[in-house]
Amino acid sequence: LLQHKGVRWITFGWTAFIAENVVMSHNREWIIAQFGDGTYHNAYNTLSSAACLSIAWGYLRHGRFQGPRIVSAAGPGRRAAGLALQSLGL
């Protein structure tokens, strides 16, 4: 899957988004103390936007109707069971 350009862009975007949220949230007080609240929010917003744009670019430019497809051979019964289990959080 990672050989497809769209998958790489989307994976990079999600990874960057999660990393940015973890780093910025865990170091929030220190960043605000060092650089100020406005700078913290500007950095947070910029990094989040860049990560989301990477996801959108990967999907819209390289993924939509052209990426790898994972086809399920499950029949309607298995799909209903899957939906029920996911609805219950299992």
N, C-alpha and C positions, 0 to 999 in steps of 0.2 A: 504494500500500500504506500509506503514512503517514497517509492520511485515516482509517484505521480506528483506533478508540480502543485496542483491544487491541495492535495493532502498535506504536503510539506508546508505551504503557506498557512493553512488552517491550523495545523498542529503547532507551528511556530507562534501564531497569534494566541491560541488558547494557553500555551505554556507561558508566554510573556505576560498575558493577562493575569494568570494565577500567581506567577512570581511577583509581579508588580503589586498585586493586592496584599500578598503575604509580607513582603518587605516594607511597603509603605504603611501598612496597618500596624505591624509590630514595632516600627520605629517612629511612629507618629509624633509622640511627645518630643523625642530628641530632635527630629527634623524641624518641628515647629520652633523649638527653643533655639536652634542654630540659625535657621533661615527665615522664620516667620510663617504665620498662618497662610498668608496669601501665596507665598512661594510654594508651600506644601500643597495647597489645593491646585495651583497651576501645574505643578509637576505631576500630581496624581491624575488630573484630568487629561494632560497631554499624553502620558504613558498609557492610560486606559483607552483613549481615542486611537492611538497608534496601534495598539493590540487589536482593537475591534475592527479597525480599517484593514488590518492584515487578514483577519478572518473573512471579512466581506470580500476583499480582493481575491483571496483564494477560491472562495465559492463562486462569486459572480464571473470572474475572468477565466478560471481554470477548472471549476468543478461542476457547475450547473449543466446538466445534460451531457457531460463528457467525462466525468470522473469514473473511477472504479465503482462497480456496483456489487453489493453483497446481496445475493439473492437467497431468499429463504424458501426451502422446500416444504415448509410447514403448511398443513391444510387448515381449514377454518377452525377445527376443534383445537388444534395446538395454538393457533393465534388467539382464540378466545381465552384459553388457559393462560397464555402469556400476558394478555391484557389484564386478566383478573389478578394474577400474581404481582404484576407491576403496580396495579392500583392499591394493593395491600402493602406495598413496599418490600416485597419479597423478591 
